[in-house]
Amino acid sequence: MLTLNDIINVSFRKSRLSGYNTEDVDNFIDQVKASYDELMKKNIELKEEMEKQNAEKEQLLKKLEVLAGKIEDYRQEEDEIKNALVSAQKLGDASIREARHKAEIIVKDATLKAGNIASAAEENIQEQKRELERLKKEVSDFRAQLLETYKKHLTMIDAIPTYKPQPEQEAKPQLAKEPEEAPAPEEPTMELPPDFHVTIANFDDDLDVSPQEPLPHGEDGLNIPTDVFTPGK
């Protein structure tokens, strides 16, 4: 059988008297090459398809084996069920009536218990709803109380005075004099930054602070009660 290389590399001897046209021969060889190449590709595709089908066939066979085993198991179970039914029938009508009576009792008892459980569940749901409404009201009341207290503390902060030192005059050269006592240092300035926050620690609902009355100064500047609010981070 010729291969693709044999077709491509074929050569013809020239006849002394007459011969084929070389261009026609080359064109024909090119056509044969293309046809052979296409045939080889199709052959490869067919082989791949056959291999794929064989693999699928093997999988199907395995599945069929599994199904066959399950069918056999089902048959055995069916035989066991039939034997059990036959044995049950042999127990007699009295045993069947007794079994039915017991079944009715069980069904009635289960129905009663289910009704009680449903009633208890409904009551529990209603109780949870009432508890939820109560908690919502408590949260709302606490929020209103917290906002009111926050407003009071903001009023207190606005009432805190701000101290700014007077600009110092430029020192003028003077004759040497006897040293005098140095003036007492001025109290430091405490200005609240724009991003100053307060965190509520302990508060009294009856606390009454007037924004027009400034808080007294202490030795270290402003005397702010620490038990009312503390600077937040």
C-alpha positions as CSV (number, residue, x, y, z in Angstrom):
1,M,0.0,0.0,0.0
2,L,1.4,3.4,-1.0
3,T,2.0,5.9,1.8
4,L,1.6,9.7,1.6
5,N,5.3,10.1,1.2
6,D,5.4,7.6,-1.7
7,I,2.8,9.7,-3.5
8,I,4.6,13.0,-2.8
9,N,8.1,11.7,-3.8
10,V,7.1,9.7,-6.9
11,S,9.1,10.4,-10.0
12,F,8.5,9.4,-13.6
13,R,11.0,8.5,-16.3
14,K,11.0,10.5,-19.4
15,S,10.2,8.8,-22.6
16,R,12.5,9.3,-25.5
17,L,9.7,9.7,-28.1
18,S,6.8,11.1,-26.1
19,G,5.7,11.4,-22.5
20,Y,3.2,12.9,-20.1
21,N,3.1,16.6,-19.5
22,T,5.0,17.2,-16.3
23,E,2.7,20.0,-15.1
24,D,-0.3,17.7,-15.5
25,V,1.4,14.9,-13.6
26,D,2.4,17.3,-10.8
27,N,-1.2,18.6,-10.6
28,F,-2.6,15.1,-10.5
29,I,-0.1,14.1,-7.7
30,D,-1.2,17.2,-5.7
31,Q,-4.8,16.1,-6.1
32,V,-3.9,12.5,-5.0
33,K,-2.0,13.9,-2.1
34,A,-4.9,16.0,-0.9
35,S,-7.4,13.2,-1.3
36,Y,-5.1,10.8,0.5
37,D,-4.5,13.3,3.3
38,E,-8.2,13.8,3.7
39,L,-8.8,10.1,3.7
40,M,-6.1,9.6,6.4
41,K,-7.8,12.3,8.6
42,K,-11.2,10.7,8.2
43,N,-9.6,7.3,9.1
44,I,-8.1,8.8,12.3
45,E,-11.5,10.4,13.1
46,L,-13.2,7.1,12.6
47,K,-10.8,5.3,14.8
48,E,-11.2,7.9,17.6
49,E,-15.0,7.6,17.2
50,M,-14.8,3.8,17.4
51,E,-12.6,4.0,20.5
52,K,-15.1,6.5,22.1
53,Q,-18.0,4.2,21.2
54,N,-16.2,1.2,22.6
55,A,-15.5,3.1,25.9
56,E,-19.2,4.1,26.1
57,K,-20.1,0.5,25.3
58,E,-17.9,-0.8,28.2
59,Q,-19.5,1.8,30.5
60,L,-23.0,0.7,29.4
61,L,-22.1,-3.0,30.0
62,K,-20.9,-2.2,33.5
63,K,-24.1,-0.3,34.2
64,L,-26.1,-3.2,32.8
65,E,-24.2,-5.6,35.1
66,V,-25.0,-3.3,38.1
67,L,-28.6,-3.1,37.1
68,A,-28.8,-6.9,36.6
69,G,-27.4,-7.3,40.2
70,K,-30.0,-4.9,41.5
71,I,-32.8,-6.7,39.7
72,E,-31.7,-9.9,41.2
73,D,-31.7,-8.3,44.6
74,Y,-35.2,-6.9,44.0
75,R,-36.4,-10.4,43.0
76,Q,-35.1,-11.8,46.2
77,E,-36.8,-9.1,48.2
78,E,-40.0,-9.7,46.3
79,D,-39.8,-13.4,47.2
80,E,-39.2,-12.4,50.8
81,I,-42.2,-10.1,50.8
82,K,-44.4,-12.7,49.2
83,N,-43.4,-15.2,51.9
84,A,-44.1,-12.6,54.6
85,L,-47.5,-12.0,53.1
86,V,-48.3,-15.6,53.0
87,S,-47.2,-16.0,56.6
88,A,-49.3,-13.0,57.6
89,Q,-52.3,-14.5,55.9
90,K,-51.8,-17.7,57.8
91,L,-52.1,-15.8,61.1
92,G,-55.9,-15.8,60.7
93,D,-58.6,-13.2,60.7
94,A,-58.4,-12.8,64.5
95,S,-54.8,-11.6,64.4
96,I,-55.6,-9.3,61.5
97,R,-58.5,-7.7,63.4
98,E,-56.4,-7.3,66.4
99,A,-53.6,-5.6,64.4
100,R,-56.1,-3.3,62.8
101,H,-57.6,-2.4,66.2
102,K,-54.1,-1.6,67.6
103,A,-53.3,0.5,64.5
104,E,-56.5,2.5,64.9
105,I,-55.5,3.2,68.6
106,I,-52.1,4.3,67.5
107,V,-53.4,6.6,64.8
108,K,-55.9,8.2,67.2
109,D,-53.2,8.7,69.8
110,A,-50.8,10.2,67.3
111,T,-53.5,12.5,66.0
112,L,-54.3,13.7,69.5
113,K,-50.6,14.3,70.3
114,A,-50.1,16.1,67.0
115,G,-53.0,18.4,67.8
116,N,-51.6,19.2,71.3
117,I,-48.1,19.8,69.8
118,A,-49.6,22.2,67.2
119,S,-51.6,24.1,69.8
120,A,-48.5,24.4,72.1
121,A,-46.4,25.5,69.1
122,E,-49.0,28.2,68.2
123,E,-49.1,29.4,71.8
124,N,-45.3,29.6,71.9
125,I,-45.3,31.6,68.6
126,Q,-47.7,34.1,70.0
127,E,-45.7,34.4,73.2
128,Q,-42.5,35.0,71.2
129,K,-44.3,37.7,69.2
130,R,-45.5,39.4,72.4
131,E,-42.0,39.2,73.8
132,L,-40.6,40.7,70.6
133,E,-43.0,43.6,70.7
134,R,-42.0,44.2,74.4
135,L,-38.3,44.2,73.5
136,K,-38.9,46.6,70.6
137,K,-40.7,49.0,72.9
138,E,-37.9,48.8,75.5
139,V,-35.3,49.5,72.8
140,S,-37.3,52.4,71.5
141,D,-37.7,53.8,75.0
142,F,-34.0,53.4,75.7
143,R,-33.1,55.1,72.5
144,A,-35.2,58.1,73.3
145,Q,-33.8,58.3,76.8
146,L,-30.2,58.0,75.5
147,L,-30.8,60.7,72.9
148,E,-32.2,63.0,75.6
149,T,-29.2,62.4,77.8
150,Y,-26.8,62.9,74.9
151,K,-28.4,66.3,74.2
152,K,-27.9,67.3,77.9
153,H,-24.2,66.4,77.7
154,L,-23.8,68.3,74.5
155,T,-25.3,71.3,76.3
156,M,-22.8,70.8,79.1
157,I,-19.9,70.7,76.5
158,D,-21.1,73.9,74.9
159,A,-21.1,75.6,78.3
160,I,-17.5,74.8,78.9
161,P,-15.5,78.1,78.6
162,T,-12.5,78.3,76.3
163,Y,-9.4,80.1,77.5
164,K,-7.1,82.0,75.1
165,P,-3.9,83.7,76.4
166,Q,-3.2,87.3,75.6
167,P,-0.4,87.8,73.0
168,E,2.9,88.5,74.6
169,Q,4.5,91.9,73.9
170,E,8.0,92.0,72.3
171,A,10.7,92.3,74.9
172,K,12.5,95.7,74.8
173,P,16.2,96.0,75.7
174,Q,16.5,97.6,79.1
175,L,19.3,98.3,81.5
176,A,20.4,95.5,83.8
177,K,18.2,95.6,86.9
178,E,18.0,93.5,89.9
179,P,16.2,90.2,89.2
180,E,12.5,90.3,90.0
181,E,10.2,87.5,90.9
182,A,9.0,85.6,87.8
183,P,5.3,86.0,87.3
184,A,3.1,83.0,88.0
185,P,2.6,80.8,84.9
186,E,-0.7,81.3,83.3
187,E,-3.2,78.4,83.3
188,P,-2.9,76.2,80.2
189,T,-5.4,76.5,77.5
190,M,-7.7,73.5,76.9
191,E,-9.5,73.7,73.5
192,L,-11.7,70.9,72.4
193,P,-10.8,69.6,68.8
194,P,-13.6,69.4,66.2
195,D,-13.5,65.6,66.3
196,F,-13.9,65.5,70.1
197,H,-16.4,62.8,71.1
198,V,-17.9,62.0,74.5
199,T,-18.8,58.5,75.8
200,I,-21.6,58.4,78.4
201,A,-20.4,56.5,81.5
202,N,-22.9,57.2,84.3
203,F,-25.7,59.7,84.2
204,D,-28.7,60.8,86.3
205,D,-32.0,61.5,84.7
206,D,-32.6,64.3,87.2
207,L,-29.3,66.1,86.3
208,D,-30.0,69.8,85.5
209,V,-27.2,71.7,83.9
210,S,-27.8,75.3,82.7
211,P,-25.8,76.2,79.5
212,Q,-25.5,79.9,80.8
213,E,-23.5,78.9,83.9
214,P,-19.8,78.1,83.2
215,L,-18.1,75.3,85.1
216,P,-15.5,76.4,87.7
217,H,-11.8,76.2,87.0
218,G,-9.5,73.9,88.9
219,E,-5.8,73.9,89.4
220,D,-5.2,71.9,86.2
221,G,-7.4,74.0,84.0
222,L,-11.1,72.9,83.4
223,N,-12.7,71.0,86.2
224,I,-14.8,68.5,84.2
225,P,-16.7,65.9,86.3
226,T,-15.4,62.5,85.2
227,D,-18.4,60.6,86.5
228,V,-20.7,62.3,83.9
229,F,-18.8,61.7,80.7
230,T,-15.4,60.6,79.5
231,P,-13.6,61.5,76.2
232,G,-14.1,58.9,73.6
233,K,-11.3,57.4,71.5
